[in-house]
Amino acid sequence: MAQRGKGTGSRQGWRCVRPCGRLAAVALVAAGIASPAFAQDAAAPPAAAASEPPQVQEVIVTSQRVQTVLGRTPLSVGVLDQHQIETRGTAQLSDLVGVVPGVTVPNGFSNQPQAVGIRGVGVSSAAMSQAVGIYVDDVPIVRGYASALWDLPDIARIEVLRGPQGTLYGQNLTAGAVRIISIDPGAERAAWVSGSLGNHDEYQAHAYFNGPIGDGPLSGSLALSRRRNEGFGYNATLDEHDNKLDASQFRAKLRWQEPAGWDAILAVDGLLDHSDTNTGNFPLNDPKAAPRVNFTSSTSGPFKRLAGGLELKLSHALEDGIQFHAITGYRAFKDDPTVADIGGLAIQRYLLAQKVHQKVFSQELQLQARQSDLDWTAGAMLVSDDFHFERFVSMTPPGAPASSNSDAITHLETTDFGLYGQAHYRWTERLGLTAGLRAYRTGQTGANQYWLADEQGGHTQNVYQAPHLSTSSKGLLPRLGVDWQQDRDLFFYASFAMGQKFGGFNRAAQSQRSAEFATDPEKVTSWELGSKSRLAGGQVKLDIALFYNDYRDYLASLSNAVIDGVHVAEPVLVNAGKAKTYGADIDLGIKLAEHTDLSLSAELLRTRFDQFENPTGAAASNYVGNQLPFAPQFSLGASLEHVQPMPDGSSLGLSASVQHLSRQYSDVQNTALTSVPVQTCINLGASWLTPERGWTFSLRVRNLTNRSYVLLRTRIPPADVDAAFYNAPRTVLATVRHDF
């Protein structure tokens, strides 16, 4: 897409992740050897300096809770800036897959809970505590519900932090964090609207307004989004489309900013989602089965989600360069109802209807200082989560005279409190040291109950009651690091960190044994070694990170587990054993010419279960040596973008990108039935910005070759259910935007 020059954000090369010892080691050495040579080239006489090649732009991030230059941040961070979000059509978390290598999101539609994985960890259960934290600005989203869709035009950037982030962000971040960062209001006026039309009867509308309110210190902004399509699926029985998207979002911000006083930002956002739930019910066991075709006799699954949040951030400058921040957040959502026919067959085999409510309050008090040789951040954070879940299931096995119906109800209240601090000390001009620690305590109380029911959901018989559930954990999460600034263009770092993810009680448990069982925290010890370099006088940017993660008490969803000596047939989240992940993140950005950018990123990853729960003793249930779920051994992202200025003052933008993931498995069994195939996706884009810079016309094509991949497979043998969730087919979208 052509660049407007204002408000588009800086351009950033593609991020990569993955570990391969030899390749990454060679690249690290190459970076260290090449930098001095390129530095000599850069130290040319003044006459040569005038013809220096264009440089890859620096990127500013806040991954350390303060603004830092990405090339000097001792952490592996993948970044999508505002320009990249717009040109690539990034609208939900699943759009990060293949764009920021190392990220996996098994579910890809807005109405589904999103379990995000990084470096092969994080996708055990979307309803439980997440190994990858999702933050909207500085407010955490607990669990994976109502977290998929972020199609708002005021998103400044998305930062993906790889590796444990417990010191600064809280426990449960053993794999990393995804930070969605919005633009704060300011005095500069900006306003634009856009409309889009595409295949699958898709239309979109977006608008953004920002500017001062009155003549005082008050400013505000408003971001609006509307998306709808007829759906990517087809119901052959009813001759209608399903799998549709139908969502509206907004965010409004007010800012009171005094030059030498308080800076207060109040933000409110909301979502109304009516997308249908027929997303993962395309059968594979019907003779007429085809990608994205089902045969259910029921209409599109009714779905209604109301979600949103409030955030108040207060900042004030104290003495000696110390900043005070108070961040208050409240987020809630309500799914009522969610109805889906999972099997997708002409005869309904497995109907699911559920209600989910959640309310989360968070309060953080923070002090920060950036002084001559010492930068530090310290604070306290409280997160209180109130979660209610009710699920009705109607199952009709083949040959059964009638359906069997059940209703599971779970209510959990979780409170997490932490005290944290992290400091960076510049020992010399080149050498820096980092030390951080968080002390936390997490407690959970609640109740589980399970009923047999009639077809209307009325309770007929109580299977169990577990009314007084209670568990807690506490611990210390340290981080140590060292960094070395070799010269202006070469930066090395090494770090050690520990993390824990709270386990807690299972929701919707079918037996009292599993309902009363609380898992222990999942623990990780992590090492990372990285280099960040700018070569060829700044024309090339190369970032490399090697990592090794050692997991204990790994949390996995298992059937046929043994709890306190009793066999439990149902799926239960348990501490399954020990695992490790290791590999390399590689990110390369090249400024080929003044108006041409090439970016390449890759992840090389190896994962393995070193110890695993095997209650039956059968060889088929021994998963030692298997790969972790949703952990492709190789992923690659590449993009080429060119903006051609025209003689009349207009500009033409062209872009192409490729996303590639190697084969992976959707569960711990690693069988052919749970294999996710190799995926390759090609995307194209073009845009034209008018001479007066007021109008932009663009065309975007995603999945150009119209490939179909089974990304997630659901098998329930007793109900004859074998259904698939597919990637989106080819989509074409034309957009007109007007800047006022």
Buried (B, 14 or more C-beta within 10 A) or exposed (E): BBBBEEBBBBBBBBBBBBBBBEBBBEBBEBBBEBBEEBBEEBEEEEEEEEEEEBBBBBBBBBBBBBEBEBBEBBBBBBBBBBBBBBBBBBBBBBBBBBBBBBBBBBBBBBBBBBBBBBBBBBBBBBBBBBBBBBBBBBBBBBBBBBBBBBBBBBBBBBBBBBBBBBBBBBBBBBBBBBBBBBBBBBEEEBBBBBBBEBBBEBEBBBBBBBBBEEEEBBBBBBBBBBBBBBBBBBBBEBEEBBBBBBBBBBBBBBBBBEEEEEBBBBBBBEBBBBBBBBBBBBBBEBEEBEBBBBBBEBBBBBBBBBBBBBBBBBBBEEEEEBBBBBBBBBBBBBBBBBBBBBBBBBEBBBBBBBBBBBBBBBBBBBBBBBEEEEBBBBBBBEBBBBBBBBBBBBBBBEEEEEBBBBBBBBBBBBBBBBEBBBBBBBEEEEEBEBBBBBBBBBBBBBBBBBBEBEEEBEBEEEBBBBEEBEBBBBBEBBBBBBBBBBEEBBBBBBBBBBBBBBBBBBBBBBBBBBBBBBBBBBBBBBBBBBBBBBBBBBBBBBBBBBBBBBBBBBBBBBEBBBBEEEEBEBBBBBBBBBBBBBBBBBBBBBBBEEBBBBBBBBBBBBBBBBEBBBBEEEEEBBBEEBBBBBBBBBBBBBBBBBBEEEEEEBBBBBBBBBBBBBEBBBBBBBEEEBBBBEBBBBBBBBBBBBEEBEBBBBBBBBBBEEBBBBBBBBBBEEBBBBBBBBBBBBBBBEBEBEBE
